[in-house]
Amino acid sequence: MSGENQKFTDPRWAEQVTPEMMEAIKAKADANSKVTCPVLRKFAEDQGVPYKVAGAAADQAGVRVHNCDLGCF
């Protein structure tokens, strides 16, 4: 990913991401490394983490969030 297209992730959220979270999100992603917003919100709720942490985990895992209606990610 080039520097100009790189998404900023707040370090407060990024530091809470675990390797297990990233692997779990990768497992939920489709063949194009995308996951829907409702799936990622449910993941965050199940893990007991803020949506921003789940979003940071997806970013670090290289998974893009799509069909997002609320702007959480």
Sequence and secondary structure as in RCSB ss.txt:
>XXXX:A:sequence
MSGENQKFTDPRWAEQVTPEMMEAIKAKADANSKVTCPVLRKFAEDQGVPYKVAGAAADQAGVRVHNCDLGCF
>XXXX:A:secstr
  TTT     HHHHTT  HHHHHHHHHHS TTSEEEHHHHHHHHHHHT  HHHHHHHHHHHT EEES SS   
